[in-house]
Amino acid sequence: MSFPSLPNPFSSSSSSSSSSSSQSSTTSPSSAESTALKNQIIQTLQTEGNVQNAKYLIQKVNENCFNNCIPADASTSLTRSESTCLSACMEKYIEAWNTTSRTYIARISREAPGVAAAVGGAGTGGLGGLGGMQGPDVGKEMF
Amino acid sequence: METSISVDGAVSKLTPQDQRELQQFVQNESQKNQIQSTVHDLTERCFKRCITGSLSAGKLTSKEEVCMQNCVERFMDTSLAVLKHLETLRAGQ
């Protein structure tokens, strides 16, 4: 089950990233500078959105896995089995998030194709953000 | 990460065309945020129902996976059913 993602027409990724120094030198916008600036703004917003999403997910993992793995009469330190439980729980929760995302997006794209098409990358964007989360790069951004 | 830019000041330096494109992007992004927020909500709701066994392996069992999918679908069905019934109640008044 794969959700067809529309290419984001605005996400020309890294070509624009070094233009910030030139933005104050002109008053009337030249089109090249304007495009570079626009792409930079988009990238900033995108990164910010991904970080927020990942942070929220981790918050939810904390809440749910604490509830699932740590008993009410918690001992003075984390036991080995609690620690195993937490790791398993975290991995399951992230997998559950991905399943939910796929199922939900498939459903809304059946029922309201317009909405799903308009967001296009929501599924892949979200999943991409989370997929990357397991890697070291995005992890660094989060903490 | 790069130095963050002041979006408010920067927008006035964009051509009208780029401003429109940026606006479109923001609209899409906000819709995406709404979807992600629903996904977070549904994940938590369904995780509580579906992952009930002992947490030793880090992968969802196929049973849990199917449970998650069904949980999401039924939640959507529920909100549709409630809306539908609300309509009939209103029509009967």
gemmi code that builds the backbone of each chain (N, CA, C; Angstrom):
import gemmi

chains = {
    "A": [
        ("MET", (0.845, -1.195, 0.000), (0.000, 0.000, 0.000), (0.877, 1.240, 0.000)),
        ("SER", (0.981, 1.868, -1.161), (1.801, 3.070, -1.160), (0.994, 4.256, -1.625)),
        ("PHE", (1.190, 5.341, -0.972), (0.468, 6.558, -1.290), (1.285, 7.369, -2.281)),
        ("PRO", (0.689, 7.693, -3.426), (1.454, 8.425, -4.430), (1.735, 9.845, -3.949)),
        ("SER", (2.972, 10.167, -3.864), (3.279, 11.512, -3.393), (3.513, 12.431, -4.579)),
        ("LEU", (2.964, 13.620, -4.470), (3.225, 14.606, -5.513), (4.559, 15.271, -5.219)),
        ("PRO", (5.303, 15.524, -6.242), (6.549, 16.243, -5.989), (6.233, 17.656, -5.524)),
        ("ASN", (6.933, 18.103, -4.547), (6.734, 19.456, -4.061), (7.452, 20.434, -4.994)),
        ("PRO", (6.671, 21.280, -5.672), (7.278, 22.158, -6.667), (8.217, 23.197, -6.065)),
        ("PHE", (8.153, 23.387, -4.747), (8.946, 24.456, -4.152), (10.195, 23.954, -3.459)),
        ("SER", (10.363, 22.640, -3.432), (11.437, 22.133, -2.581), (12.737, 21.914, -3.349)),
        ("SER", (13.204, 22.929, -4.005), (14.534, 22.813, -4.600), (15.522, 22.960, -3.467)),
        ("SER", (16.169, 21.857, -3.131), (16.682, 21.744, -1.782), (17.864, 22.624, -1.420)),
        ("SER", (19.061, 22.244, -1.805), (20.185, 22.893, -1.151), (20.816, 24.014, -1.967)),
        ("SER", (20.339, 24.199, -3.196), (21.001, 25.157, -4.070), (20.925, 26.581, -3.537)),
        ("SER", (19.962, 26.830, -2.665), (19.683, 28.210, -2.296), (20.265, 28.598, -0.956)),
        ("SER", (20.974, 27.693, -0.317), (21.173, 27.880, 1.107), (22.161, 28.975, 1.485)),
        ("SER", (22.968, 29.441, 0.544), (24.007, 30.362, 0.970), (23.739, 31.808, 0.599)),
        ("SER", (22.482, 32.141, 0.382), (22.197, 33.459, -0.154), (21.886, 34.506, 0.908)),
        ("SER", (21.981, 34.164, 2.168), (21.477, 35.079, 3.178), (22.277, 36.375, 3.251)),
        ("SER", (23.521, 36.335, 2.839), (24.319, 37.538, 2.974), (23.895, 38.623, 1.993)),
        ("SER", (23.285, 38.214, 0.887), (22.968, 39.194, -0.137), (21.597, 39.834, 0.045)),
        ("GLN", (20.841, 39.392, 1.052), (19.456, 39.817, 1.056), (19.252, 41.281, 1.444)),
        ("SER", (20.237, 41.907, 2.096), (20.013, 43.281, 2.496), (20.585, 44.290, 1.501)),
        ("SER", (21.262, 43.800, 0.462), (21.950, 44.731, -0.403), (21.041, 45.434, -1.413)),
        ("THR", (19.887, 44.864, -1.735), (19.004, 45.501, -2.703), (17.657, 45.800, -2.085)),
        ("THR", (16.985, 46.789, -2.606), (15.645, 47.079, -2.114), (14.579, 46.463, -3.006)),
        ("SER", (14.726, 46.632, -4.337), (13.749, 45.978, -5.210), (14.238, 44.562, -5.499)),
        ("PRO", (13.348, 43.592, -5.336), (13.783, 42.206, -5.423), (14.145, 41.775, -6.841)),
        ("SER", (15.363, 41.274, -7.018), (15.681, 40.638, -8.284), (15.132, 39.224, -8.213)),
        ("SER", (14.821, 38.687, -9.365), (14.076, 37.440, -9.318), (14.934, 36.276, -8.833)),
        ("ALA", (16.233, 36.329, -9.144), (17.086, 35.234, -8.671), (17.239, 35.278, -7.157)),
        ("GLU", (17.450, 36.480, -6.631), (17.576, 36.606, -5.180), (16.289, 36.240, -4.479)),
        ("SER", (15.198, 36.681, -5.096), (13.898, 36.379, -4.509), (13.675, 34.877, -4.435)),
        ("THR", (13.996, 34.189, -5.515), (13.802, 32.733, -5.522), (14.681, 32.051, -4.479)),
        ("ALA", (15.933, 32.524, -4.409), (16.843, 31.933, -3.431), (16.328, 32.137, -2.014)),
        ("LEU", (15.853, 33.342, -1.750), (15.333, 33.662, -0.423), (14.096, 32.829, -0.115)),
        ("LYS", (13.232, 32.747, -1.126), (12.005, 31.952, -0.938), (12.353, 30.513, -0.589)),
        ("ASN", (13.295, 29.958, -1.323), (13.680, 28.568, -1.057), (14.278, 28.407, 0.331)),
        ("GLN", (14.991, 29.438, 0.754), (15.588, 29.360, 2.082), (14.513, 29.385, 3.173)),
        ("ILE", (13.529, 30.256, 2.961), (12.430, 30.325, 3.933), (11.709, 28.981, 3.994)),
        ("ILE", (11.441, 28.432, 2.817), (10.728, 27.152, 2.763), (11.516, 26.070, 3.490)),
        ("GLN", (12.807, 26.068, 3.261), (13.630, 25.034, 3.905), (13.627, 25.187, 5.418)),
        ("THR", (13.723, 26.451, 5.858), (13.695, 26.700, 7.300), (12.392, 26.208, 7.911)),
        ("LEU", (11.283, 26.554, 7.258), (9.981, 26.140, 7.771), (9.840, 24.627, 7.775)),
        ("GLN", (10.348, 24.004, 6.706), (10.244, 22.556, 6.593), (11.017, 21.859, 7.707)),
        ("THR", (12.242, 22.328, 7.916), (13.072, 21.744, 8.967), (12.407, 21.910, 10.319)),
        ("GLU", (11.922, 23.117, 10.563), (11.266, 23.405, 11.831), (10.074, 22.464, 12.039)),
        ("GLY", (9.287, 22.294, 10.991), (8.128, 21.403, 11.072), (8.528, 19.972, 11.384)),
        ("ASN", (9.577, 19.499, 10.726), (10.028, 18.126, 10.965), (10.531, 17.939, 12.387)),
        ("VAL", (11.251, 18.942, 12.873), (11.775, 18.850, 14.235), (10.628, 18.813, 15.244)),
        ("GLN", (9.652, 19.703, 15.043), (8.491, 19.727, 15.946), (7.779, 18.386, 15.961)),
        ("ASN", (7.591, 17.847, 14.772), (6.885, 16.568, 14.661), (7.637, 15.463, 15.389)),
        ("ALA", (8.945, 15.444, 15.201), (9.758, 14.412, 15.843), (9.765, 14.584, 17.368)),
        ("LYS", (9.836, 15.826, 17.816), (9.801, 16.088, 19.255), (8.494, 15.603, 19.875)),
        ("TYR", (7.418, 15.887, 19.185), (6.117, 15.489, 19.703), (6.006, 13.967, 19.779)),
        ("LEU", (6.537, 13.314, 18.743), (6.519, 11.856, 18.740), (7.290, 11.292, 19.933)),
        ("ILE", (8.451, 11.858, 20.185), (9.268, 11.379, 21.306), (8.560, 11.614, 22.639)),
        ("GLN", (7.875, 12.744, 22.732), (7.099, 13.015, 23.938), (6.050, 11.932, 24.151)),
        ("LYS", (5.390, 11.554, 23.059), (4.353, 10.514, 23.148), (4.965, 9.159, 23.476)),
        ("VAL", (6.136, 8.883, 22.923), (6.826, 7.632, 23.257), (7.121, 7.602, 24.761)),
        ("ASN", (7.623, 8.715, 25.277), (7.919, 8.788, 26.710), (6.689, 8.473, 27.546)),
        ("GLU", (5.598, 9.158, 27.253), (4.383, 8.974, 28.046), (3.911, 7.532, 28.009)),
        ("ASN", (3.779, 7.022, 26.785), (3.165, 5.701, 26.636), (4.071, 4.583, 27.117)),
        ("CYS", (5.347, 4.712, 26.863), (6.258, 3.635, 27.254), (6.528, 3.666, 28.751)),
        ("PHE", (6.503, 4.839, 29.330), (6.591, 4.905, 30.803), (5.399, 4.163, 31.408)),
        ("ASN", (4.230, 4.464, 30.906), (3.037, 3.797, 31.420), (3.086, 2.293, 31.218)),
        ("ASN", (3.625, 1.864, 30.069), (3.621, 0.440, 29.760), (4.719, -0.340, 30.474)),
        ("CYS", (5.840, 0.282, 30.703), (7.024, -0.477, 31.131), (7.390, -0.286, 32.601)),
        ("ILE", (7.015, 0.844, 33.187), (7.444, 1.117, 34.557), (6.262, 0.908, 35.508)),
        ("PRO", (6.379, -0.059, 36.397), (5.266, -0.372, 37.285), (5.056, 0.724, 38.328)),
        ("ALA", (3.861, 0.714, 38.926), (3.528, 1.742, 39.915), (4.478, 1.702, 41.097)),
        ("ASP", (4.883, 0.497, 41.475), (5.824, 0.395, 42.601), (7.258, 0.343, 42.067)),
        ("ALA", (7.614, 1.369, 41.325), (8.920, 1.385, 40.671), (10.043, 1.254, 41.693)),
        ("SER", (11.074, 0.518, 41.279), (12.196, 0.304, 42.198), (13.163, 1.477, 42.136)),
        ("THR", (14.223, 1.384, 42.882), (15.128, 2.529, 42.999), (15.911, 2.806, 41.726)),
        ("SER", (16.074, 1.790, 40.882), (16.725, 2.068, 39.604), (16.055, 1.239, 38.509)),
        ("LEU", (16.348, 1.637, 37.273), (15.759, 0.965, 36.125), (16.272, -0.483, 36.075)),
        ("THR", (15.353, -1.421, 36.041), (15.792, -2.816, 35.947), (16.104, -3.148, 34.501)),
        ("ARG", (16.788, -4.277, 34.349), (17.144, -4.728, 33.015), (15.909, -4.984, 32.156)),
        ("SER", (14.919, -5.599, 32.740), (13.724, -5.919, 31.955), (12.928, -4.654, 31.622)),
        ("GLU", (12.952, -3.684, 32.510), (12.294, -2.409, 32.200), (12.979, -1.726, 31.029)),
        ("SER", (14.299, -1.801, 31.050), (15.057, -1.159, 29.988), (14.830, -1.855, 28.641)),
        ("THR", (14.754, -3.182, 28.648), (14.410, -3.921, 27.427), (13.021, -3.534, 26.938)),
        ("CYS", (12.101, -3.452, 27.879), (10.728, -3.081, 27.550), (10.680, -1.703, 26.897)),
        ("LEU", (11.440, -0.757, 27.448), (11.424, 0.601, 26.903), (11.926, 0.637, 25.461)),
        ("SER", (13.003, -0.119, 25.191), (13.522, -0.132, 23.822), (12.514, -0.726, 22.861)),
        ("ALA", (11.939, -1.859, 23.255), (10.961, -2.517, 22.396), (9.748, -1.613, 22.184)),
        ("CYS", (9.320, -0.980, 23.257), (8.147, -0.110, 23.207), (8.380, 1.054, 22.248)),
        ("MET", (9.535, 1.663, 22.341), (9.852, 2.789, 21.477), (9.814, 2.377, 20.014)),
        ("GLU", (10.466, 1.242, 19.716), (10.474, 0.799, 18.321), (9.076, 0.484, 17.835)),
        ("LYS", (8.291, -0.141, 18.707), (6.921, -0.460, 18.321), (6.093, 0.790, 18.117)),
        ("TYR", (6.297, 1.767, 18.975), (5.492, 2.977, 18.883), (5.757, 3.702, 17.564)),
        ("ILE", (7.032, 3.774, 17.191), (7.383, 4.442, 15.936), (6.826, 3.673, 14.744)),
        ("GLU", (6.901, 2.359, 14.824), (6.323, 1.548, 13.755), (4.810, 1.746, 13.693)),
        ("ALA", (4.201, 1.824, 14.865), (2.752, 2.045, 14.924), (2.393, 3.402, 14.324)),
        ("TRP", (3.248, 4.383, 14.572), (3.008, 5.714, 13.996), (3.023, 5.639, 12.475)),
        ("ASN", (4.008, 4.935, 11.953), (4.116, 4.806, 10.498), (2.925, 4.058, 9.907)),
        ("THR", (2.498, 2.997, 10.570), (1.314, 2.265, 10.113), (0.085, 3.164, 10.127)),
        ("THR", (-0.087, 3.883, 11.219), (-1.230, 4.781, 11.342), (-1.211, 5.832, 10.241)),
        ("SER", (-0.050, 6.414, 10.023), (0.091, 7.440, 9.005), (-0.292, 6.903, 7.625)),
        ("ARG", (0.240, 5.737, 7.292), (-0.067, 5.139, 5.985), (-1.558, 4.863, 5.847)),
        ("THR", (-2.139, 4.261, 6.900), (-3.556, 3.899, 6.846), (-4.442, 5.135, 6.752)),
        ("TYR", (-4.125, 6.127, 7.576), (-4.940, 7.339, 7.620), (-4.870, 8.104, 6.298)),
        ("ILE", (-3.661, 8.228, 5.758), (-3.507, 8.980, 4.515), (-4.149, 8.237, 3.345)),
        ("ALA", (-4.036, 6.912, 3.341), (-4.716, 6.143, 2.294), (-6.222, 6.356, 2.387)),
        ("ARG", (-6.727, 6.395, 3.606), (-8.158, 6.572, 3.802), (-8.618, 7.958, 3.353)),
        ("ILE", (-7.953, 9.000, 3.781), (-8.413, 10.329, 3.372), (-8.187, 10.567, 1.886)),
        ("SER", (-7.209, 9.906, 1.305), (-7.048, 10.125, -0.134), (-8.120, 9.370, -0.917)),
        ("ARG", (-8.726, 8.361, -0.305), (-9.890, 7.728, -0.946), (-11.110, 8.623, -0.817)),
        ("GLU", (-11.253, 9.237, 0.362), (-12.505, 9.950, 0.631), (-12.475, 11.410, 0.220)),
        ("ALA", (-11.334, 12.024, 0.315), (-11.216, 13.428, -0.092), (-9.938, 13.607, -0.882)),
        ("PRO", (-9.947, 13.139, -2.133), (-8.724, 13.173, -2.930), (-8.134, 14.584, -3.028)),
        ("GLY", (-9.014, 15.579, -3.038), (-8.537, 16.953, -3.148), (-7.600, 17.315, -2.021)),
        ("VAL", (-8.020, 16.993, -0.808), (-7.224, 17.316, 0.372), (-5.883, 16.602, 0.305)),
        ("ALA", (-5.971, 15.304, 0.001), (-4.739, 14.512, -0.007), (-3.774, 14.995, -1.082)),
        ("ALA", (-4.358, 15.364, -2.245), (-3.497, 15.824, -3.333), (-2.844, 17.156, -2.973)),
        ("ALA", (-3.617, 18.004, -2.297), (-3.090, 19.319, -1.935), (-1.900, 19.205, -0.999)),
        ("VAL", (-1.980, 18.244, -0.082), (-0.854, 18.089, 0.835), (0.262, 17.264, 0.242)),
        ("GLY", (-0.098, 16.422, -0.697), (0.924, 15.692, -1.417), (1.925, 14.982, -0.545)),
        ("GLY", (2.948, 15.692, -0.201), (4.058, 15.061, 0.512), (3.803, 14.760, 1.972)),
        ("ALA", (2.615, 15.030, 2.466), (2.381, 14.849, 3.895), (2.793, 13.474, 4.371)),
        ("GLY", (2.382, 12.473, 3.598), (2.709, 11.116, 4.018), (4.197, 10.876, 3.969)),
        ("THR", (4.732, 11.069, 2.795), (6.148, 10.771, 2.641), (6.998, 11.741, 3.450)),
        ("GLY", (6.544, 12.997, 3.492), (7.288, 13.966, 4.277), (7.351, 13.545, 5.733)),
        ("GLY", (6.169, 13.199, 6.250), (6.106, 12.764, 7.639), (6.942, 11.525, 7.854)),
        ("LEU", (6.766, 10.551, 6.977), (7.508, 9.305, 7.134), (8.991, 9.546, 6.956)),
        ("GLY", (9.305, 10.395, 5.982), (10.709, 10.688, 5.755), (11.349, 11.270, 7.002)),
        ("GLY", (10.635, 12.222, 7.595), (11.138, 12.830, 8.806), (11.372, 11.798, 9.895)),
        ("LEU", (10.433, 10.871, 10.005), (10.552, 9.880, 11.062), (11.575, 8.822, 10.724)),
        ("GLY", (11.621, 8.486, 9.444), (12.601, 7.487, 9.050), (13.998, 7.997, 9.378)),
        ("GLY", (14.200, 9.255, 9.042), (15.488, 9.853, 9.318), (15.775, 9.964, 10.796)),
        ("MET", (14.706, 10.005, 11.572), (14.884, 10.154, 12.997), (15.694, 9.034, 13.626)),
        ("GLN", (15.589, 7.860, 13.017), (16.325, 6.754, 13.595), (17.817, 6.882, 13.275)),
        ("GLY", (18.112, 7.642, 12.247), (19.513, 7.872, 11.919), (20.106, 8.929, 12.837)),
        ("PRO", (21.398, 9.056, 12.797), (22.065, 9.971, 13.711), (21.848, 11.447, 13.379)),
        ("ASP", (21.599, 11.762, 12.115), (21.577, 13.165, 11.713), (20.445, 13.953, 12.340)),
        ("VAL", (19.222, 13.443, 12.147), (18.090, 14.179, 12.681), (18.057, 14.073, 14.190)),
        ("GLY", (18.570, 12.962, 14.687), (18.642, 12.798, 16.132), (19.425, 13.934, 16.775)),
        ("LYS", (20.473, 14.341, 16.093), (21.283, 15.436, 16.601), (20.469, 16.726, 16.694)),
        ("GLU", (19.661, 16.948, 15.682), (18.862, 18.169, 15.686), (17.864, 18.207, 16.836)),
        ("MET", (17.456, 17.023, 17.252), (16.360, 17.002, 18.204), (16.777, 17.320, 19.631)),
        ("PHE", (18.015, 17.061, 19.951), (18.380, 17.238, 21.367), (19.500, 18.257, 21.552)),
    ],
    "B": [
        ("MET", (22.971, 23.428, 11.839), (21.900, 24.034, 11.058), (22.219, 25.490, 10.743)),
        ("GLU", (21.553, 26.017, 9.746), (21.866, 27.366, 9.326), (21.263, 28.420, 10.245)),
        ("THR", (21.800, 29.614, 10.151), (21.229, 30.690, 10.933), (19.785, 30.912, 10.518)),
        ("SER", (18.921, 31.090, 11.476), (17.514, 31.257, 11.123), (17.293, 32.667, 10.598)),
        ("ILE", (16.287, 32.794, 9.704), (16.060, 34.084, 9.088), (14.755, 34.669, 9.602)),
        ("SER", (14.681, 35.972, 9.639), (13.440, 36.604, 10.045), (12.463, 36.564, 8.882)),
        ("VAL", (11.426, 35.724, 9.024), (10.513, 35.504, 7.908), (9.726, 36.764, 7.578)),
        ("ASP", (9.295, 37.471, 8.611), (8.470, 38.653, 8.370), (9.166, 39.680, 7.486)),
        ("GLY", (10.378, 40.019, 7.844), (11.117, 41.000, 7.071), (11.459, 40.498, 5.689)),
        ("ALA", (11.709, 39.196, 5.595), (12.163, 38.636, 4.341), (11.066, 38.612, 3.279)),
        ("VAL", (9.823, 38.421, 3.704), (8.745, 38.248, 2.727), (8.594, 39.471, 1.828)),
        ("SER", (8.854, 40.677, 2.380), (8.698, 41.883, 1.572), (9.765, 41.965, 0.482)),
        ("LYS", (10.806, 41.162, 0.625), (11.866, 41.172, -0.399), (11.599, 40.178, -1.515)),
        ("LEU", (10.448, 39.529, -1.468), (10.134, 38.539, -2.503), (9.327, 39.160, -3.621)),
        ("THR", (9.485, 38.628, -4.820), (8.623, 39.054, -5.915), (7.210, 38.547, -5.644)),
        ("PRO", (6.202, 39.210, -6.223), (4.810, 38.785, -5.990), (4.608, 37.296, -6.303)),
        ("GLN", (5.233, 36.856, -7.385), (5.131, 35.446, -7.762), (5.650, 34.539, -6.647)),
        ("ASP", (6.821, 34.892, -6.112), (7.409, 34.076, -5.043), (6.588, 34.166, -3.761)),
        ("GLN", (6.011, 35.335, -3.521), (5.144, 35.470, -2.342), (3.955, 34.533, -2.437)),
        ("ARG", (3.384, 34.456, -3.652), (2.251, 33.538, -3.831), (2.670, 32.102, -3.612)),
        ("GLU", (3.828, 31.759, -4.165), (4.297, 30.377, -4.001), (4.568, 30.045, -2.541)),
        ("LEU", (5.110, 31.024, -1.849), (5.396, 30.815, -0.424), (4.100, 30.634, 0.360)),
        ("GLN", (3.115, 31.450, -0.003), (1.823, 31.356, 0.661), (1.210, 29.967, 0.440)),
        ("GLN", (1.327, 29.503, -0.793), (0.818, 28.167, -1.125), (1.530, 27.103, -0.298)),
        ("PHE", (2.834, 27.264, -0.187), (3.615, 26.307, 0.607), (3.145, 26.293, 2.058)),
        ("VAL", (2.927, 27.487, 2.606), (2.506, 27.575, 4.000), (1.145, 26.924, 4.192)),
        ("GLN", (0.263, 27.141, 3.213), (-1.056, 26.498, 3.299), (-0.937, 24.977, 3.304)),
        ("ASN", (-0.133, 24.453, 2.388), (0.065, 23.003, 2.335), (0.676, 22.484, 3.625)),
        ("GLU", (1.634, 23.249, 4.120), (2.336, 22.839, 5.330), (1.379, 22.788, 6.521)),
        ("SER", (0.465, 23.735, 6.549), (-0.450, 23.764, 7.685), (-1.450, 22.601, 7.595)),
        ("GLN", (-1.818, 22.253, 6.368), (-2.671, 21.080, 6.195), (-1.915, 19.805, 6.610)),
        ("LYS", (-0.651, 19.773, 6.241), (0.179, 18.634, 6.601), (0.281, 18.512, 8.119)),
        ("ASN", (0.422, 19.661, 8.782), (0.494, 19.646, 10.244), (-0.774, 19.087, 10.862)),
        ("GLN", (-1.916, 19.476, 10.266), (-3.183, 18.960, 10.777), (-3.240, 17.446, 10.652)),
        ("ILE", (-2.802, 16.957, 9.509), (-2.812, 15.516, 9.289), (-1.879, 14.820, 10.277)),
        ("GLN", (-0.693, 15.392, 10.446), (0.253, 14.772, 11.376), (-0.283, 14.767, 12.795)),
        ("SER", (-0.979, 15.829, 13.149), (-1.506, 15.885, 14.505), (-2.601, 14.826, 14.702)),
        ("THR", (-3.411, 14.614, 13.668), (-4.390, 13.513, 13.744), (-3.692, 12.163, 13.835)),
        ("VAL", (-2.608, 12.006, 13.084), (-1.868, 10.742, 13.120), (-1.303, 10.492, 14.526)),
        ("HIS", (-0.796, 11.537, 15.163), (-0.302, 11.382, 16.531), (-1.416, 10.916, 17.467)),
        ("ASP", (-2.540, 11.576, 17.325), (-3.684, 11.248, 18.177), (-4.143, 9.802, 17.972)),
        ("LEU", (-4.290, 9.427, 16.706), (-4.737, 8.063, 16.387), (-3.712, 7.014, 16.816)),
        ("THR", (-2.444, 7.330, 16.641), (-1.412, 6.376, 17.037), (-1.528, 6.050, 18.521)),
        ("GLU", (-1.661, 7.107, 19.326), (-1.732, 6.889, 20.770), (-2.984, 6.095, 21.145)),
        ("ARG", (-4.105, 6.533, 20.595), (-5.376, 5.869, 20.862), (-5.298, 4.378, 20.518)),
        ("CYS", (-4.801, 4.085, 19.327), (-4.801, 2.704, 18.848), (-3.681, 1.879, 19.476)),
        ("PHE", (-2.582, 2.517, 19.780), (-1.480, 1.814, 20.449), (-1.967, 1.258, 21.797)),
        ("LYS", (-2.723, 2.070, 22.503), (-3.241, 1.637, 23.805), (-4.143, 0.415, 23.667)),
        ("ARG", (-4.870, 0.350, 22.565), (-5.785, -0.775, 22.371), (-5.080, -2.006, 21.833)),
        ("CYS", (-4.125, -1.799, 20.950), (-3.603, -2.916, 20.152), (-2.342, -3.544, 20.736)),
        ("ILE", (-1.538, -2.747, 21.415), (-0.286, -3.308, 21.924), (-0.502, -3.622, 23.397)),
        ("THR", (-0.949, -4.849, 23.642), (-1.330, -5.211, 24.997), (-0.440, -6.305, 25.570)),
        ("GLY", (0.259, -6.999, 24.689), (1.099, -8.104, 25.162), (2.363, -7.608, 25.827)),
        ("SER", (3.248, -8.511, 26.136), (4.508, -8.103, 26.761), (5.391, -7.439, 25.715)),
        ("LEU", (6.087, -6.401, 26.123), (6.903, -5.649, 25.185), (8.330, -6.163, 25.210)),
        ("SER", (8.575, -7.202, 24.421), (9.945, -7.718, 24.408), (10.604, -7.535, 23.042)),
        ("ALA", (9.821, -7.720, 21.969), (10.391, -7.522, 20.641), (10.055, -6.135, 20.133)),
        ("GLY", (10.957, -5.577, 19.330), (10.764, -4.216, 18.848), (9.934, -4.100, 17.585)),
        ("LYS", (9.441, -5.223, 17.077), (8.620, -5.119, 15.869), (7.167, -5.428, 16.180)),
        ("LEU", (6.274, -4.749, 15.463), (4.865, -5.062, 15.617), (4.620, -6.476, 15.113)),
        ("THR", (3.835, -7.252, 15.837), (3.417, -8.541, 15.289), (2.395, -8.268, 14.194)),
        ("SER", (2.159, -9.274, 13.340), (1.213, -9.025, 12.249), (-0.185, -8.771, 12.816)),
        ("LYS", (-0.450, -9.381, 13.935), (-1.737, -9.167, 14.587), (-1.874, -7.718, 15.057)),
        ("GLU", (-0.800, -7.213, 15.647), (-0.827, -5.830, 16.128), (-0.936, -4.850, 14.964)),
        ("GLU", (-0.231, -5.167, 13.901), (-0.263, -4.310, 12.711), (-1.681, -4.217, 12.147)),
        ("VAL", (-2.320, -5.377, 11.999), (-3.700, -5.400, 11.498), (-4.621, -4.670, 12.467)),
        ("CYS", (-4.387, -4.860, 13.740), (-5.196, -4.187, 14.758), (-5.077, -2.664, 14.617)),
        ("MET", (-3.863, -2.171, 14.404), (-3.654, -0.732, 14.228), (-4.429, -0.220, 13.009)),
        ("GLN", (-4.315, -0.985, 11.910), (-5.001, -0.560, 10.691), (-6.519, -0.522, 10.892)),
        ("ASN", (-7.043, -1.591, 11.483), (-8.482, -1.639, 11.706), (-8.936, -0.550, 12.667)),
        ("CYS", (-8.125, -0.304, 13.669), (-8.454, 0.726, 14.648), (-8.596, 2.089, 13.969)),
        ("VAL", (-7.649, 2.417, 13.082), (-7.705, 3.692, 12.368), (-8.958, 3.753, 11.487)),
        ("GLU", (-9.177, 2.674, 10.735), (-10.336, 2.655, 9.826), (-11.653, 2.788, 10.611)),
        ("ARG", (-11.760, 2.071, 11.726), (-13.009, 2.116, 12.491), (-13.206, 3.474, 13.149)),
        ("PHE", (-12.097, 4.112, 13.534), (-12.238, 5.447, 14.111), (-12.815, 6.413, 13.083)),
        ("MET", (-12.314, 6.282, 11.843), (-12.848, 7.124, 10.764), (-14.313, 6.806, 10.506)),
        ("ASP", (-14.626, 5.504, 10.494), (-16.024, 5.098, 10.305), (-16.906, 5.687, 11.398)),
        ("THR", (-16.371, 5.680, 12.613), (-17.138, 6.201, 13.738), (-17.477, 7.673, 13.534)),
        ("SER", (-16.493, 8.455, 13.149), (-16.789, 9.881, 13.010), (-17.754, 10.131, 11.854)),
        ("LEU", (-17.652, 9.292, 10.799), (-18.636, 9.406, 9.716), (-20.028, 9.035, 10.196)),
        ("ALA", (-20.112, 7.940, 10.947), (-21.412, 7.461, 11.417), (-22.078, 8.485, 12.334)),
        ("VAL", (-21.277, 9.102, 13.181), (-21.825, 10.116, 14.085), (-22.376, 11.300, 13.293)),
        ("LEU", (-21.612, 11.742, 12.305), (-22.077, 12.849, 11.466), (-23.376, 12.513, 10.750)),
        ("LYS", (-23.395, 11.300, 10.217), (-24.567, 10.851, 9.465), (-25.807, 10.827, 10.352)),
        ("HIS", (-25.634, 10.268, 11.542), (-26.767, 10.168, 12.439), (-27.214, 11.551, 12.900)),
        ("LEU", (-26.256, 12.423, 13.083), (-26.577, 13.802, 13.447), (-27.476, 14.434, 12.386)),
        ("GLU", (-27.178, 14.141, 11.141), (-27.991, 14.669, 10.050), (-29.419, 14.159, 10.105)),
        ("THR", (-29.563, 12.857, 10.368), (-30.922, 12.311, 10.423), (-31.673, 12.888, 11.617)),
        ("LEU", (-30.957, 13.107, 12.721), (-31.614, 13.712, 13.881), (-32.115, 15.107, 13.553)),
        ("ARG", (-31.291, 15.839, 12.842), (-31.641, 17.210, 12.480), (-32.801, 17.225, 11.494)),
        ("ALA", (-32.757, 16.278, 10.548), (-33.828, 16.219, 9.544), (-35.161, 15.865, 10.192)),
        ("GLY", (-35.120, 15.099, 11.275), (-36.350, 14.655, 11.924), (-36.995, 15.712, 12.800)),
        ("GLN", (-36.301, 16.795, 13.030), (-36.837, 17.815, 13.930), (-38.035, 18.560, 13.354)),
    ],
}
model = gemmi.Model(1)
for chain_id, residues in chains.items():
    chain = gemmi.Chain(chain_id)
    for i, (resn, *xyz) in enumerate(residues, 1):
        res = gemmi.Residue()
        res.name, res.seqid = resn, gemmi.SeqId(i, " ")
        for name, pos in zip(("N", "CA", "C"), xyz):
            atom = gemmi.Atom()
            atom.name, atom.element = name, gemmi.Element(name[0])
            atom.pos, atom.b_iso = gemmi.Position(*pos), 0.0
            res.add_atom(atom)
        chain.add_residue(res)
    model.add_chain(chain)
structure = gemmi.Structure()
structure.add_model(model)
structure.setup_entities()
